[in-house]
């Protein structure tokens, strides 16, 4: 217990001595300018390093404080830049979407001009079948817009399909690529008839089928346009279906079959044109 008291006493004495030394050095620093001769030199030898140390410590704290301020300023600037980048990214995405929509509408406008002899109603696709392709889908036009079953539907590129069911403000469309679709068609350059059938399995390679084409003079080749036939009971004449990609002679040596690349994009349908005239009425 006595040793502990002695140790505490020594600590107190050391603290008091240090305080006295510090006060002495401070007072010496204040009076140093008025001291002359050897005393000034001796005092300067002791006090000057102490003051220099204090100054360096002050500079270090000043630099540290400035560093904290710089970090805070840079953090704020970084947050502002991030906000600007997010805003620019959003605007860029909007521009890309607007450009994509503009391109689609321009293509639809070209189709409208190409078949200007028909009256049409524009419609938006609001739902589709669960597959990858728009084999069947629903649009936001119906009987109140003059839409009826068996009306032909056009899209970017050419023929899309035909209206199969109608409500007051909606209509269901079966496209020409659907497995249940059969279209009376013909080669545009010879008017020889054939039948175009939908095939969703084959459509995974971007094609559908045609069969029963008579082409004894071999005038139908790769790239030949296939259009709707005048003998079709539902499809108006001359609507572009697609282009021949493959053709071969059937086993009967009389007709040919092959594949067609559809003119329309059946993976990304957004807007369509519905021809508001029926085949029986228009060409009857």
C-alpha positions in Angstrom: 0.0 0.0 0.0 2.9 2.3 0.8 4.5 1.6 -2.6 1.3 2.6 -4.4 1.2 5.9 -2.6 4.9 6.5 -3.4 4.2 5.8 -7.1 1.3 8.2 -7.2 3.3 10.9 -5.5 6.1 10.5 -8.0 3.6 10.8 -10.9 2.2 14.0 -9.4 5.6 15.4 -9.0 6.5 14.6 -12.6 3.3 16.2 -13.8 3.9 19.3 -11.8 7.5 19.5 -13.2 6.3 19.2 -16.8 3.7 21.9 -16.3 6.3 24.2 -14.8 8.7 23.5 -17.7 5.9 24.2 -20.3 4.9 27.4 -18.6 8.6 28.4 -18.4 9.1 27.7 -22.0 6.0 29.7 -23.0 7.0 32.6 -20.9 10.5 32.4 -22.3 9.1 32.4 -25.8 7.2 35.6 -24.9 10.1 37.4 -23.4 12.7 36.1 -25.8 12.6 39.1 -28.1 13.6 41.3 -25.1 16.4 39.1 -23.9 19.9 39.9 -25.2 23.3 38.3 -25.1 24.2 34.8 -24.1 20.9 34.4 -22.2 19.0 34.9 -25.4 21.1 32.4 -27.2 20.6 29.8 -24.5 16.9 30.4 -24.3 16.6 30.3 -28.1 18.5 27.0 -28.1 15.8 25.5 -25.9 12.7 27.4 -26.9 13.1 27.5 -30.7 12.9 23.8 -31.3 9.9 23.7 -29.0 8.1 26.4 -31.0 9.1 24.8 -34.2 7.5 21.6 -33.0 4.4 23.4 -32.0 4.2 25.1 -35.4 4.6 21.8 -37.2 1.9 20.2 -35.1 -0.3 23.2 -35.9 0.4 22.8 -39.6 -0.3 19.1 -39.4 -3.7 19.7 -37.8 -4.4 22.4 -40.4 -3.6 20.1 -43.2 -5.7 17.3 -41.6 -8.6 19.6 -41.3 -8.2 20.8 -44.9 -8.0 17.2 -46.0 -11.3 16.4 -44.3 -12.9 19.4 -46.0 -11.5 18.3 -49.4 -12.9 14.7 -48.8 -16.3 16.2 -47.9 -16.3 18.5 -51.0 -15.2 15.6 -53.3 -17.9 13.4 -51.8 -20.6 16.0 -52.5 -19.2 16.6 -56.0 -19.2 12.8 -56.6 -22.8 12.6 -55.5 -23.8 15.4 -57.9 -22.0 13.7 -60.8 -23.7 10.5 -60.0 -27.1 12.3 -60.1 -26.2 13.9 -63.4 -25.1 10.5 -64.8 -28.4 8.9 -63.7 -30.3 11.8 -65.3 -28.4 11.6 -68.6 -28.8 7.8 -68.6 -32.5 8.1 -68.2 -32.7 10.7 -71.0 -30.6 8.5 -73.3 -32.9 5.6 -72.7 -35.9 7.7 -73.5 -34.2 8.9 -76.7 -33.5 5.3 -77.7 -37.1 4.3 -77.0 -38.4 7.4 -78.9 -36.1 6.6 -81.8 -37.2 3.0 -81.9 -40.9 4.0 -81.8 -40.3 6.6 -84.5 -38.7 3.9 -86.7 -41.6 1.5 -86.2 -44.2 4.2 -87.0 -42.2 5.3 -90.1 -42.3 1.6 -91.4 -46.0 1.5 -90.6 -46.5 4.7 -92.5 -44.8 3.2 -95.5 -47.1 0.2 -95.4 -50.1 2.5 -95.2 -48.9 4.3 -98.3 -48.1 1.1 -100.1 -51.7 -0.1 -99.7 -53.3 3.3 -99.8 -56.4 1.9 -101.7 -57.6 0.4 -98.4 -59.1 2.2 -95.5 -57.4 1.3 -92.2 -57.4 1.7 -88.4 -54.2 1.8 -86.4 -54.1 -0.4 -83.2 -51.7 -1.2 -80.4 -50.9 -4.7 -79.3 -52.0 -5.1 -75.7 -51.4 -8.8 -75.0 -50.1 -11.9 -76.7 -49.9 -15.7 -76.4 -47.2 -16.9 -74.0 -44.7 -18.0 -76.7 -41.7 -16.2 -78.1 -43.7 -15.2 -81.3 -46.8 -13.1 -81.8 -48.7 -16.0 -83.3 -51.9 -14.8 -81.7 -52.4 -11.5 -79.9 -55.0 -8.9 -78.9 -55.2 -5.3 -80.0 -57.0 -2.3 -78.4 -59.6 -1.8 -81.2 -63.0 -3.4 -81.5 -66.6 -3.2 -82.8 -66.9 0.5 -81.7 -64.0 1.2 -84.1 -65.6 -0.7 -87.0 -63.5 -3.8 -86.6 -65.0 -7.2 -87.6 -63.9 -10.8 -87.9 -61.9 -11.7 -91.1 -60.4 -8.2 -91.5 -56.8 -8.3 -92.7 -54.0 -7.0 -90.4 -50.8 -5.4 -91.6 -47.6 -4.5 -89.8 -44.1 -3.3 -90.4 -43.1 -5.1 -93.6 -46.3 -6.7 -94.7 -49.1 -9.0 -93.9 -49.5 -10.0 -90.2 -52.7 -12.0 -90.1 -56.4 -11.9 -89.8 -59.0 -10.9 -87.1 -60.6 -13.9 -85.6 -62.6 -12.6 -82.7 -63.9 -9.1 -81.7 -65.2 -7.4 -78.6 -66.4 -3.8 -78.1 -62.9 -2.4 -77.5 -60.6 -5.3 -78.4 -59.9 -7.8 -81.2 -57.9 -11.0 -81.4 -55.6 -11.6 -84.3 -54.2 -14.9 -85.6 -50.9 -14.3 -87.5 -49.8 -16.1 -90.6 -47.0 -17.9 -88.6 -49.5 -19.7 -86.3 -49.7 -23.4 -86.7 -53.5 -23.1 -87.5 -52.9 -20.5 -90.3 -53.4 -21.3 -94.0 -53.2 -18.5 -96.6 -54.0 -18.8 -100.3 -51.0 -17.1 -101.9 -49.2 -16.8 -105.2 -45.8 -15.9 -106.6 -45.8 -12.2 -107.4 -43.9 -12.6 -110.7 -46.0 -15.5 -112.1 -49.3 -15.3 -110.2 -49.1 -19.1 -109.8 -51.0 -20.1 -106.7 -49.7 -21.9 -103.6 -50.6 -22.3 -100.0 -48.6 -20.7 -97.1 -48.9 -22.5 -93.8 -47.8 -21.4 -90.4 -45.2 -23.4 -88.5 -44.0 -22.1 -85.1 -41.3 -24.7 -84.8 -39.9 -23.7 -88.2 -40.3 -20.1 -87.2 -37.6 -20.5 -84.7 -35.3 -20.4 -87.7 -37.2 -17.4 -89.1 -39.2 -19.2 -91.7 -42.6 -20.5 -92.6 -43.7 -23.0 -95.4 -45.3 -22.9 -98.7 -46.5 -25.8 -100.9 -48.4 -26.7 -104.1 -46.6 -24.1 -106.3 -46.6 -24.9 -110.0 -43.4 -23.5 -111.6 -42.5 -25.5 -114.7 -40.4 -22.7 -116.1 -38.4 -22.3 -112.9 -39.2 -18.6 -112.6 -39.7 -18.7 -108.9 -36.3 -18.5 -107.2 -34.7 -17.5 -103.9 -35.9 -13.9 -103.1 -39.1 -14.1 -105.1 -42.0 -12.2 -103.4 -45.0 -14.3 -102.2 -48.3 -12.3 -101.9 -51.9 -13.1 -101.1 -53.8 -14.7 -103.9 -56.9 -13.4 -105.8 -58.6 -16.7 -105.1 -58.3 -16.3 -101.3 -61.8 -16.1 -99.7 -60.6 -14.0 -96.7 -57.3 -12.2 -97.6 -57.3 -9.2 -99.9 -55.2 -9.7 -103.1 -51.6 -8.7 -103.3 -50.6 -8.3 -99.7 -46.9 -9.1 -99.2 -46.3 -12.3 -97.1 -42.6 -12.7 -97.5 -39.7 -13.9 -99.7 -38.7 -17.4 -100.9 -35.7 -18.7 -99.1 -35.7 -22.3 -100.3 -37.5 -24.1 -103.0 -37.5 -27.7 -104.2 -39.5 -30.0 -106.6 -42.1 -32.2 -104.9 -42.1 -36.0 -105.4 -45.0 -35.7 -107.9 -42.6 -33.8 -110.2 -45.5 -31.3 -110.8 -45.4 -28.8 -107.9 -42.8 -27.2 -105.7 -42.5 -26.6 -101.9 -40.2 -24.5 -99.8 -39.8 -22.0 -97.1 -40.5 -18.2 -96.9 -38.9 -15.5 -94.7 -41.9 -13.4 -93.5 -41.7 -9.7 -94.4 -43.0 -8.7 -91.0 -41.2 -9.0 -87.7 -43.3 -11.4 -85.6 -41.1 -11.2 -82.5 -41.5 -7.4 -81.8 -45.0 -6.3 -82.7 -46.2 -3.0 -81.1 -48.5 -1.4 -83.6 -50.5 -2.7 -86.5 -52.9 -1.5 -89.2 -56.3 -3.2 -89.6 -57.9 -3.0 -93.0 -61.5 -2.1 -92.4 -62.8 -3.7 -95.6 -63.6 -7.4 -96.0 -62.5 -9.4 -98.9 -66.1 -10.4 -99.8 -67.1 -6.7 -99.8 -64.1 -5.1 -101.4 -63.5 -7.6 -104.2 -67.0 -9.2 -104.4 
